[in-house]
Amino acid sequence: MYTSKLRLELTTVIALLLLVGCQQSSHEIDEKVQSVANGSNTTASFNWFEYSGNDDVFSMPHKSGQYQNPIVSGFYPDPSITRKGDDYYMAVSSFAYAPGVPILHSKDLVNWSLVGHALTRESQISMQGRSVSEGIYAPTLRYHKGLFYMITTEVYGKGNFFVTATDPAGEWSEPNLLPEVGGIDPDIFFDDDGKVYITHNNGPEGEPLYNGHRAIWMWEYDLAAKKIVAESGRVIVNGGTDLAKQPIWIEAPHVYKINGWYYLLCAEGGTGYDHSEVVFRTRSLSEPFEPYVNNPILTQRDLDIDRVNPITTAGHADIVQTAEGDWWAVFLATRAYDKTFYNTGRESFLLPVSWENDWPHILPQGRAIPYLLAKPAIKNHDAIDQEPLTGNFSWRDDFVSSQLNLHWNVLRTVNRDWLTLNNGQLSLDASAVALRDNQQPAFIGRRQQHMKYEAKTSLTLSANQQFSAGLVAFQNEKYHYYMGVKKDSGDYQIFLEQVKGGVTSILQSQNFTANAGDEVQLIMSGDKADISFAYQIGDGAPQSLVKHADGKMLSTAIAQGFVGTMLGLHSRLENNQ
């Protein structure tokens, strides 16, 4: 099977042969066509990709009426939620992956589907040169008077901006830039008097008093004029809940007005093990915000670090009220192994919100976040087709659509000129850009959503190829695995490349004899800190390439940054490494 570009070249060759009155047999013409195909030495062809996960915590028996935490597993961090009628929408961070800002939809707060992205065009987003944990941070999603607003930060790029849409699953507007608003994690709040406010994290007034000393700022925004009200910016929280205790990394603000009170929810303590959620309130936005004496209202840092199947790093919450009047919180947390290691990134969880003396409570301190609990009491929601985003499931792409599945991501730009879908095959034009580079490689990835998983693909071998192609476990530029196939001295070679701490090593390579057009399956199996690689030639038996490689290097604790592991497909020019 050929790419669209190659099909055009083949059509031209055949037309020229017919034009000059060539009387060759169809067999001879096929040989010429095949020689053109063999001469295209830079296109890799994949037949399908399959992912499956099988975590113990997802095998626990469910009682009737219970839901599973996390509600969305894998790298879906910093969730922000809004409601339009009976529909709930959630936006999450995407960092340097494109398209940017996944948009998810639900009818019941429990079952979610990925329906689109807010940043899908080069005029909206371009992050060439960025590392994978840079780019788009912490969106806030709000619905107001027929329009959805998504406000976010492009770090080292546009800075803070917002886009709008009438349909969150459709096209979003061009960015509305906010040059006066610095820092990260912007929130947009629509007051009942018609005024609009933007709240965000930034440095304090003057010099920071200690490492991690940040502040929450608020600005009034003129929605009609599409600009910040001049000189309206002010600090509403300095440092955190108690400056005398030197709290760190106050961020992720969300403002609400509920029963006459203005509430400010913020994350505090950093994104690691000490992460938490805190709340403040005031009767008037012209008056100071008061911190709750029983903060934090959500954390897991006070639990035994050696507990079984721990949920950790909880914080960065947003709340929503159902049509029935109940309040629920979405927030990020992680499922860890060996105390503080996780490869799946920060995931989205759900818990009910209760109220005491007009203060919200998400989870009492000292209590573990449950994996299973009672579903929200949401009535009369329409049944919709749901895809599995949590629990144990399998996912397969046979590349039969003309559009790339929404779950596939590319790096840094939305450009996909190097990718073709045609007749049940995905073709990648190999690039000189490697996964360790800060440019756009020929790579597509989908999220690792389980601690224990298997990913595999089928690759069609090419003749005289000048590239490698294969399966990737990608955490970031300095920490990833690439199991590829290339030509070597007339034979084919399968190899496992490890990039660890920025150092590239070939852990194993094996030559094998096969013919152009044959299929090779590549298989990757992970289980927490362990990862193994195997392959299968045609209908032969699977053969091990590397067993028990270091899977822990794909964890955030080792690789650092803010993303989770992506599993996917890659092609690279081997004579331009």
Secondary structure, DSSP 8 states (H G I E B T S, - for coil): ---HHHHHHHHHHHHHHHHTT----HHHHHHHHHHHHHH-TTEEEEEEEEEEE--GGGGS---TTEEESSSB-SS--S-EEEEETTEEEEE---BTEESEEEEEEESSSSSEEEEEEEE-STTT---TT--TTSEEEEEEEEEETTEEEEEEEEETTTEEEEEEESSTTS-----EE-TT--SEEEEEEE-TTS-EEEEEEE--SSS-SSTT--EEEEEEEETTTTEE-TT--EEEEESSS-GGG-----EEEEEEEETTEEEEEEEES-SSTT-EEEEEEES-TTS--EE-TT--SEE-TTS-TT-SS-EEEEEEEEEEE-TTS-EEEEEEEEE-BTTTB-SS--EEEEEEEEEETTEEESS-TT----SEEE-----S---------SSS-EEEE---SSS--TT-BEESS---TTEEE-SS-EEEE-BS--TTSSS--EEEEEE---SEEEEEEEEE--TT--EEEEEEEEEETTEEEEEEEEEETTEEEEEEEEEETTEEEEEEEEEE---TT-EEEEEEEEETTEEEEEEEETTS--EEEEEEEE-GGGSHHHH-SS---EEEEEEEEGGG-
